[in-house]
Amino acid sequence: MYGVTGHDEEALRAQIREAVARIGRLREREARFVPGETQVHYAGRVFDERELQAAVDAAVDGWLTLGRHSVAFERAFARAMGRRRALLANSGSSANLLATGALCSASLERPLVPGDEVITPALTFPTTLNPILQYGLIPVFVDVEPGTLNLDAHLLEGALSVRTRAVALPHTLGNTADLDVVTAFCQAHGLRLLEDCCDALGTTWGGRAVGTFGDVATTSFYAAHHMTTGEGGMVYTDDAQVFRAAQSLRDWGRDCWCEPGVSNTCGKRFDWELGGLPRGYDHKYIYSHIGYNLKPLDIAGAVGLVQLEKLPRFHAERRANFGRLREALAPHASWLEPARSLSRADPSWFSFPVTVREEAPFGRAELVGFLEARRIETRSVFSGNILRHPAYRAIPHRVVGELRETDRVMERTFFVGVYPGLTPAMLDHMVASFRAFLDRRPR
Ligand SMILES: Cc1ncc(COP(=O)(O)O)c(C=O)c1O
């Protein structure tokens, strides 16, 4: 439908854009914060009239499915992340499924095969782990490094076996494991590294962005994340074969790589002879993978393009908000332990995780209850120890060592928000609430 716009349509689109902008401005004016009454979310969409305009403009195109906005977003995102290719999917979970599936693709020289082992932390998000299980790989769980919520890289050597083929590394809550140790380990043993950056866009290690250390990286654009398209995710990589395999898996498993609305990119659409197919069978309908359809709507691409421009500001605000909360809690370090990062890490924090120490004269439930009563939203660190959940009781796996720190996080850690939608007044309310709770405890 797009590409046929005449003068009249352009004029009408301009009117729509102006009307949408007015709605955006009205909403902004109406937003009023009342401490103790207005909910202080842990995360949320941060957008203005420009995202609304982009979404409506893409809808008015009438194309709707993956199209020009998504393709432009993929290119811009790859550029911004410093990777050659990026592939938009309908969620971060889908991106993880595609990235894992791509590493198992028969089109690669040494694909991962069922029974191969993948080392990953037990403190994880379910859909970081699920593709490992869905592809018949065996997860090998290790503990997290105390205070960081992220994989303890020093446990990797002990987790190695003859079947080890990959490390699946979530950069949990925006923090990261020791990437010097992780990458040296992967190189030394010829392992694939998948980085799940769903919580960690903008985080750097030694000045270099996470998502550029491994073979393939993923991220999520769900509303809680660093930038949002509502629902959405991205696979990004420098590896052309991994990219092609992920693209095929996303697009029904087809062999054809034409962009939406385009035909014959390969120049030999009716000239292929693959599998047991008759020569010249239409390349658009030749399947080289057992795939899915995990494409997003084009509206996601349009919104993503606008959000991407704002990402540096979002990162700066996340870091500043984290710093503010850490400073406020510093006098209470004997009771509360904010998450720490390793010396070469500069996290763009997803949230502000705090662990209630064993020495504290109160438990996590008491503090969380107090904050929630003051309308400050809290969350647990995702699944905690994933192995303790009903769905994972019977999965094939190995555990290396004890998961002591993982269990401690599950029992003692929670987080509040640092997202850029928090205003100074909301942060003041958060700080005042922590103080109100802590100051009335006898020392
Ligand atoms: C580390 C991690 N991986 C994967 C996901 C899944 O992303 P999505 O919600 O877009 O499917 C999340 C979601 O919060 C996450 O935190």
The ligand as a Gaussian input file, in Angstrom:
#p B3LYP/6-31G(d) Opt

LIG

0 1
 C       17.241000     -11.692000      30.274000
 C       15.964000     -11.780000      29.490000
 N       15.915000     -12.575000      28.412000
 C       14.797000     -12.676000      27.662000
 C       13.675000     -11.957000      27.961000
 C       12.446000     -12.108000      27.117000
 O       12.107000     -10.950000      26.392000
 P       10.609000     -10.730000      25.894000
 O        9.791000     -10.366000      27.066000
 O       10.707000      -9.632000      24.881000
 O       10.164000     -12.008000      25.274000
 C       13.656000     -11.125000      29.074000
 C       12.425000     -10.390000      29.390000
 O       12.225000      -9.665000      30.281000
 C       14.839000     -11.032000      29.862000
 O       14.884000     -10.237000      30.931000

